[in-house]
């Protein structure tokens, strides 16, 4: 994660238009959302958003204050990237020939990745972990030929 990246989590009411209002606030200030993950919480009437955006501390703090004032917002928290639980999911499809399968399986085992699909000329692996772990796995597989990859974006929880 870049030095000026910030992780914001928000508990919001599970209503239509909430995501538009949140993302609109970032757009109006000229900030790009690097990662966005949204899902229902243990209470089906609430959702948790995890947003990663880059910017200086003052601007991000101002955005957090404005997010807090939106009608469907229950709680907004800045997550510190160190000491909190941060995970991401990666699905990656790589080119392989039959002779390379043991190498790919070995690499997957080292990273605790799961093979979720196998065809004669490709494999799809799934890996969950911290972003740096996923980055390293992608770089390890790059020489084999990455056909496709997708990452979910961060999800985060405070330890307290």
Buried (B, 14 or more C-beta within 10 A) or exposed (E): BEEEBBBBBBBBBBEEEBBEBBBEBBEEBEBEBBBBBBEEEEEEEBBBBBBBBBBEEEBBEBBBEBBEEBEBBBEBBEBEBEEBEBBBBBBBBBBBEEEEEEEBBEBBEEBEBEBEEBEEEBBBBBBBBBBEBBBEBBEBBEEBEEBEBEBBBBBBEEEE
